[in-house]
Amino acid sequence: MIGVDVGGTFTDVVAIRDGMVTVTKVPSGRTDPAGSVVEGARRLGVEGSAVFNHASTMGLNAVLERRLPKIAFLTTEGFRDVLDRGSVHRPLAAQTDPSWRRTFGDAARPLVPRYLRRGIVERKTADGGTLIPLDEAQARHELEILSRMDIDGVAICLLNAYVDDNHEVRLRELVREVLGDDVEVSISSATSPLAKEYERASTTVIDVIMKLLFSDYAGQLQAGLGGLGFDGQLNFADCAANLLPWQEALERPFRILFAGPAAGTVSSGHLGAAIGRPDILCADVGGTSTDVSIIVGGAPFVQNTFEIEHDLIINALSTEVSSVGAGGGSLVTVSSSGGILVGPGSAGAEPGPACYGRGGTEPTVTDAALLIGILDPAGFAGGEFELDREAARRAFESLDTPVPFDERVRTAYRLAVAHMAEEILNVAVRHGVDIRDFSLMAYGAAGGMLLPAALDLLPLKEVVIPPHPGLFSAIGLLSADQVYYEAESAYVVFGPESAEGIEAVYQRMEERLRERLGEAGAGLPVRRSFDGRLMGQSWETPFVQIPEGAITAETIGRAVAGFHDTYELRNGNRFDAFPVEGVTYRVELVVPSEKVDYTPAEARDPFPAVPEGTTTLSYLTGEPVEAEWFSRPALETGATVTGPAIIREELSTTFVAPGQSAVVGRCGELIITARSAS
């Protein structure tokens, strides 16, 4: 089994054969992203592998940086500015700011410029009737205009097309006739046949962009892996880290916009089940940001939509992830009053932190960790390059502030940890959980370097550093199943009189789903769920599970009770007297996959670990501190390390702070606790 997580800076590749884990990191190539994946596969060898599971942020980064193909947008006449206005929601910080603009609006960086957004004369009603027939002559005229614009793709989203798609289907045929078969086309009724036109429109735009970005990439990847002797199944992960065969993923590629953070959450849940930790706060510390998610009772929170940027909404199943602009590459700057600030700016992959020696001159959190002595200059990133301590020193000395040098370094490290701890606490508070009952799973290359210090700020039960923390998200791709789903929208109040119609919707979707899978889905159960709301609400509570069995006038009450239970779990309130309205109905079929096997070692009584040597830590306090350092591969189950100490491995470093202790668990995890708690 092989898993690969393609990030903006590095491509992480993990191979598992006969229970042995081998890993590698390859610099991600912006001009040839498939080449980085193939190079990682070559290093580890793919011949004879059954599966190759792939996740990438390539599409997400292209959208964020606006490195996009030229596409057009067709919608009902009078509604072409739906992509400019969004959902009209403002962020809290901009409620009273008259200068605030959406990042994707016409006044900023639109995904589709206004001259490429064309209105089509037609109109469907909310119940599927035809108010205005499709004016094919006018549509052809608009397409003739677009034919002179050298566009690569067309997104089509007509009002109420999720109820009746015949206008969209005919318009797609006209696009083929006028613009040719080389132009990619996505229609909303096939891409995301759900209510709410803005979300459907933005999803369809992203879908056609992803088709253009991934079509050649997937072909190059398949050919490159085949050249290395790979003849197994290539899967792409979606935004909830569910796996799909690559051909099916490219039918609606908006679902694979990004999967790395979700894969880390899946990986945390899988390891948590093996070590008896069902309640976990997950923190993936990268170069630019820290992604935080939560697992309660062994299950992550999954949403039916997510935002790429504020109000840029995508209708895709996604693991709920919150981000904060603090990571290993976060810039250390000076405020107007001379104080030290950390983030949200980042040094990025190029030039990177000053200590990388690639031309960076601004100090970062990684530079601070190097100056403190946490990082080994010669052993960084598996020894691929040596860190420049003097360059890090010069970067901190260049800060225009009266703050003394030692305080600059110490404050930079502590502020980065504080920003992450604040976001972790925010996630716990939003979900109404007691943080004292939760373990913090800290991963990403910088997770072990920074997050154990969060124990001084938060009353967490413990911090868990998993095996191979720098590649933990890629390992998560080997802990996921193939998941197929269908969804439809219809506004229906749940009651005995509507039970038959709701059952018919589910039956229709199940038939389509089983037809898609054929023999692969034979004998596997289908899970039903719906997104519903209390009458009068304008938002939905997602993923309310439907009890097994047919929905009838006698059994629909159980679905209503299930909604109120789910609503109470998510929001802390219950309103049984309010009628429940269904909005979106969903069926899922899970095809189990082979997974990473965390086989627990024999339990052993704790014993002191033997250090490899000692090192000096500077700037943590007023005086230098002597600390022991350990090689993680040499630590056996039960080995105990007392802080201050550093635990090094090929692609990551863990810092056990003063007043903390770490013990190696039965699955190779490091469990770090404050000594008073342990």
N, C-alpha and C positions, 0 to 999 in steps of 0.2 A: 504494500500500500504506500502511495506517495501523496503528500499534501503540499501545496504551494500557495503562499500568501504573497501576492505582488503588491508591495507598498510603493510610495513615492520615492523612497530612498534606497531601500533594500528589498530584494526578493528572497523570502525565507522558504527553504525546501526541507522537508522531513520525509524520510523513508523508514518504514518498519518492515523488517524481514525476520521471521523466526523469533519474534519478541525483542530483537535488537533495534535500537533507534539510532539512526545516523542523520546528521543535520549539516546544512551548509547555508551560507548567506552569499548572495551575488548582488552587486550594485545594479539597481533597476535602470534600464535604458529607456530614455524618453523617445528616442527615434526608432528603437527596435525593441519594444517591450517583450515580444515573443522570444527574442534571442536570449534575454536574461533567464527566462523560464527554462528554455532548452539547455542552456549552459548549466544551470543548477541540476537539471535532470541528468545531464551527462556526467557530472561529478559523482552523483550517487548511484547512477545506473538504473535504467527503467525496464530493461529486458526481463520479461517474465512477470512483471507487476500486474496485478488484476485490475487495480483502479488508480487513476490519477485525478485527484480532487483539487480544484483550482478556485481561488478567490482573488479578486483584484480590486484595487481602487483606481484603476486606469480611467474608467468612465467618470467617476466622481471628480477626480482631479481635473479632467478635461472640462467638465462643466464649471467647476469653481474657478479655473483659470481662463475660461472662455476660449479654449482651443477647440473650436467646434466647426463641423461642416456647415455649409450654407443650406438652410432648409426653409421651406415655406409652410404657412399655416392657413388652412381653409376652415371657415366656420360660418354659421348662419349670419346673414347680413345684419349688421348693426351690433355684432358682438366680437369684432376682431380685436378690441382692446381688452378682452378678458384676461389676456396674458400680462397686460400692463398693470391692471388694478389689483390682480390677485384676489384674495378673499377679504380685502380691506381691513384686516387685523393689523394693528401696530404692536411692536414690542413695548413692554412696560416703560422702558427708558425713553421711548420716543413719543409717548402719549401727548406731551405738550411741546414738542419740537417741530415748528413749522417747516424747518429745512430738511427734515428726514425724508428720504426717498427709498423705495425698494431697490435692492441691489440688482434685480433683474428687470426693473422698469425701463421705459423708454428714455428716461432722463439719466439712466445709469448704464448698465451693460445688459441689454435684452438678449434673450436666447434667440428670438426671431425678431429682426427689425420690423418696424411698422409697415414699410413698403412691401414686405414679403408676407404680410398678413392680409388675406383677401376675404371679403364677405361674399357669400353665395345666397342667392334668392331661394329660400325654401323655409318651411317651418313645420315641425311635428309638435303635436300637443303632448301634454304629460301622460295621457292615457294611450298614446301611440297613434292617434288619428292624424290626418294630414290637413293642416290649416292652410298651408301654401305649398303647392306642388313644386318639385325641383325644377328650376328653370335651366335646362341643359344648355341653351344657347348662351345665356349669361355666364354659366360655369365655364363653357369652352372659351369665351372671351377672356375671362380672368386667367385661365390656364395658358392661353396664347401669350398673355403678358408675362407670365412666369417663365415661359419657354425661352425668353430673351434674357433671363436673369442668371443663367448658369447655375441652377440649384442642384443639390445632390439628393434631396429628399423632401417629402411632403407629409405633414401631419394633418389629419382631418378629424375635426370634432364638431359635430352639429348638435344643436339643442335637442334633448330628449332622445338621442339616438340609442341610448341604452334600452329603451322600450321597443323601438322599431328601427332597425338598421338599414332599411332598403335605400334611403337616400344616400347614406354613407357608402354603401356597397356600390351603387351606381356611380357615385362621384369618383371612387377609386378606379372604376373601369374607364372613366373619362380621362383621369390622370394618365393611365397607361396608354390610352389612344393618342393623347396630345403630347405628353412628355417622354413617352417611351418606357420600356421595361427596365432600363438601367437606373431609373430614379426609384429609390426606396420609398415605400408608402406605409404608413400606419394609420388605421382608423380606430376611433375610440371605442366603438361597439365591439371590436375584436380584442383590442388591447386591454381595456379596463371598462367593462360594461356596467358601470356603477353610477349611482345618482351623484349630483353636484357637478355642474359643467366645468367650473374652474379646475378642480382637482383632476377631472377626466381629461381636460385639455392639456394641463401641464404634464400629466403622465404620458399622454400620447406624443407630445413633443420630445420628451426624454427618450421615449421608446424608439423613435425613428433616428435620433442621434446615436443611441447605443447600437442600432443595427449597422449604421455606417462605420462606427468605430470598431465594432467587434467582428464583423463578417470576415474581413481579410485577416485579422489577428487570429481568429479561431482556426482558419484554414492553415495559416503559417504554423500555428502551434501543433495542430494535428499532424502536419507533414514533418515538422521537426522531430516530434516524439516518435513518429513512425520510422524516421531515419535512424533513430537510436535503438530500434527493435521493440518499441512499445506496441502491443496489440490488444491491450485491455480497454476498459471503459473510461473515457474522459468525461468527467462531471464538472459542471460549474456550480458554485454555491450562490444562493440568492441572499437577500438582505436579512433573512432570519437564519442563515447558514444551513438551509435545506438544500440538498443536492438534486441536480437535474442533469440528465444526459445533455451534452453540449448542443446537440441539434435542437432539442426541445427548448433549451434555455434561450437560444437565439430566435425562436419564434416570437417571444415577448421579452426582449432583453432588458427592459427597464427594471426587471426583477433582480438583475445581477449588477446593479449600479455600484454597490459596495457590499462587501461581506466580511471583511476582516474583523471589525468590532464584534459582530454577531458570532463569528467563529470562536473568538476568545471566550464569550459567555457560554457557548455550548461546551467548550473545552473545560471551563470551570465547573459546570454542572456535572460533567462526566467524571472528572477527578473527585469532585465533592461527594458524589455517590459512592465512590470507591473508598474514601477515607472517613465516611460518616459525617459529612458536613452538608446538610440539606439547605441551610440558610447562609447565603454568601453575598457579600458585596464584591463586585469584580472591578478591577482597575487595570487598564491597559495603558502603560506609560510609554509613549513613543517619543519622537524627536520634537514634535510640534505641540501635541496636546495629550491629555489623559482622558480616555473614554471610560465612563463609569456606568455599570449596569447592576441589576439586582436579581438574585434568585431566591425565591421563597418556597420552601417545601420541595426543593429539587427542580422547580420549573421557573424559567425566566418569564418576564413580562413581554408579551408580543403585541405589537400595535398593528392596525390595519392601514396606517399611513405613516409617513415620516417627512421631515423637512430637510432639504439639502442646504438651503439658505432660509432665512426667515421668510415664511409664507410661500416658499417654492415647494409645493406639496406633491408627493408622489404616492399613488394608491398601490402600495406594495406591502405585503406582510414583512414586518421588520422587528427585530429585537429592540426593545426600548433602551436607547443609549444616550447618555448626556455627556457633553464634552466641556473641558475647561482648557484654556490656552496656556497650559503649563506642561513642559516636558523637558527632555534632556537638552534639546536645542533652543529652549526659550531664551530670548535675549535679556540681559541684565542692563537696565537703563537707569537714568537719573530723572527724578521728578523736578518740577519747576522750583520746588523748595529745597532741592539738593538731596532728597532721600533716595534710597535704592528701590527700584521697581523690578519685577520679574514678569515677562510676558506682556500681552499675548503674542507679540512679535516673535518670530523664530528665525534662526540662521539658515534653516532649510538644509537640503542635501548639498547644495552648492551656494556659498563656499563652505557652509557648515561652521561649527564652533572654531574659535581661533586656534585651539590646540590641534586641530586636524592638519594645519599647515597648508591649507588650500586657498589662502588669500583672505580668510575671514579675520577681521580686526576687532569685532565687537564681542564682549564677554558673554558667555552663556552659562547655564546651570552645569553642563558637562565640564566646562573650564573650572568652575568652582569645585566640583567633585575631584578633579585632578589635583588642584592646588591643596585641597584638604588632605589628599593622600588615599582616598577611597579607590580611585582607579589606578591600575598598573599601566604606566606609559608603554611598556613593551608588550603587554598581553592584550591590548584592546582589540575587539572584533576578531578574536582568534589569532591575533598577531599579524593581521593583514597589513597594518601600518602602525607606526609608533607615534604616540601623542607628544606634542611639543609643550613641555611645561613652561618654558620661558615665554612662548607666545601667549599662553593663557595669562601669565603674570602681566605682560605688557598690556593686554586687553583690559584687565581690571585697573591697572595704573592709569589708563587713558581716560577713565570716567571723571567727568568734571564735577566733583563733589568734595566737600570737606570731610566726609566720612573716612575714618582711617582705613588703611588697606585691609587689615585683618577683619574689620567689621564689615567691609564690602563683601568679602568672600563668605563669611558666616551668614550674613543676612540674605545673600542670594540663595544659598542652600535652604535656609529655613523658610524663606518666603515661598519657594517652589513647593515645598512640602505642605505649607499652610494652604496654598491655593487648592492643591489636590484634596487635602483633608476637608476643606470647606465644601467642595463639590460632592464628596462622598457623604458628608453629613446631610447635604441638601437632598440627595437621592433618597436617603433613609427617611428623612422627615416627610418628603412628598408621598411616600408609600406607607407612612404611619407605622413604621416598625421600630423596635427598640434596638438600637445599634449595639447594645451590650450582648445581645444574643447572636450576633453575626460575626463570621470570620471574614477577613479581607483577603481575597485572592489577588496578589500583586504580581503582574507579569508585564511583558514588554521588556525590551533590553534594559530600560532604566527603572523598572518597577522595584527590583530588589535593592537598588542603589538608594532610592529615595523613600519608599513608602513604609518601611519598618519604623522610621522616625515619626510616622503619623500616630503611633501608639502613645506618644507623649501629648498628643492633641485630642485624641478621640478615645472614648472608653470601649474600644473594640475588644472582642474576646481574644483575638489573636490575628497575626498576619501570616498567611501561608504563601510561600514561594514555591511554585510548582517545579517539577523537573523541566529543564530546557525552557526557562521563562521567556527568553528572547524569541523563541519560535513557538510559543504556546498557542497562538491563534492558528498557525499552520497545522499543529497537532489537532486542533478542534475540528478541522476539516476531515480528520480521520475518526471523528467521534459522532458524525452526523448521518442521518438517514436520507434516502431519496423521498421527497414529499411532492405529490401532485395535488393540485386543487383547482376547483372551479368556483366562480362567484357570480351572483346576479343581484340586482337591486329591485325592490318594489316596496312602496310604502303601504304596509298592511298592519292594522291593529289586531293584536292577538286575541282571539276569542273563539268560541265553539263554531261560529258561523264562517270563520276564515280558515279553519283547520285543513279542510280539503284542498284549498288552493295552495296553501303553504306546502303541504305534502307533495303536491304535483310539481312545484318548483324544485324541491329536493330530488324527486324521482328523475326529473329531466336532467339535472346536473349530474346525478350519479350515472345515468346511462351514457352521457358524453364522456365522463371520466373513465369508465370501464372500457368504452370503445377506444379511447386513446391508448390505454395501457395494454389491451389485449390479454395475452396469457400471463404477462408479468403481474397483473393485478388480480388474477384468479384466486378466489378464496380469502383475500385480504379484506378486513372490515373497512367501511367508510365512516369517517367521523363527520358529524354534522355540527355546525355552529351558526350563529347569526350575530350581527351587530344591531343592537336595538337601542331604544331610548324611551324615556318617559314622555307621554303626550305633552307637547308644548316645548320640549327641549329642542335645541338646534344642533346638538352633538350626540354622538353615539357611544355606547359602552360596547367595546368590541369583544369578540370571541366568547359569547355566551354558549355554552355547550347544550346541545339538544339531547335529551335522554334517548336511549336506544328504543327502537320500535317505531312503528308508523305514527304519524301525527294525526290524531282524530279529535273529534269534539270532546271525547272523554279524557284524552291525555294531554291536550294542549296546556292545561293548567300547570303541568310539571315544567314546561318550558318557561312559562311566566314566572313561576317560583324560582327557577334557575337564574333568570335575569335579575330578580331582586337580590338573590344571594351574591351574584357576581358584582352587581352595582355596589352592594354594601362592602364587599371585600376591597374594591378599588377606591371607593369614595368615603367610606366610614358612615354613610347614612342609608336609610332604607325607607321607601315610600310605597308600601304595599297597596295603598288606595288608588294610586295612579295607574291608568291603563298603560300597557306596554305596546309600542309600535316597532315592528321590524322594519329594517332599512336594507340591509345587505345579508344575503344568505350564502353559506359557504359549505362545500364538501371537500374533505381531504382524504387522501389515501396514502398511507405510509408503507414504503417498500424497505424493509430493514436492510441495513448494510453492515458489512464487517467493520468492527471498531477497534480502536486502541484498547489493549487489554492491560489494565493496571493490576497486576498480580501482587498482592501484598506479601512482603517478606515475613519471615518468622519474627514475632515480637521479641524484643530484647529489653532488658532493664537499661535505663539511661546510664551512660558512662562518659567521662571527659574525652573529647576528641584531641588528637595529637596535632599540634600546629605544624605548618611547614616553615614558619619563620615569624619574624616580627617586623612591624613597620611603624613609622611615626605619623600620627594624625595631627595636622596643624589647623589652627583657626576655629576648631569646634568650641573651644573654651579659651580662657586667657592664656593658658600654657599648653605646649605640645603634649600629646597623650600617646603612650605606647600601646599598640594594639597587635594582637596575634592575627595571622592570616592562615587560611585553610584552603585546601583544594577540594572542591565539592565532589569530584568523582572518587576521591579517596575516603569520603565520609560514609560510614555504614549505618544501618538502622540502629537508632538509639544513641548515636554520637551526639554529644551536647557541647555547644559552643557558648561561652559567656562573653558578653560585650564589655568593652568595645572590641569588635573583631570584624574581619573581612573574609568573606567566603567567595572564592573566585572559581569561575568555570570558563569554558571556551568563549561563549558569546554573551556573558552577563556577569555582573558582580552584585553580591548582596552585602549590605552593611548592617551589622548588628550593633545598635547604638549602646552606649553606656547605660546600665540598668536593665538591659534586656538579655534574654537567653534564647538560643535556638536549638531545636532537637530535630534529628532526621526521622521522619515518619516511615511507615512500612511500605509506602509507595514511592519513596524517594523524595517526598516533599519536605521542605524546611518549615517548621512551625515555630514562629517567633512570638514570644510573650514578654510582657513586662515582668521582671522577676518578682515583684510584689504579688502579681496575679498568678504566676506559675507556682 
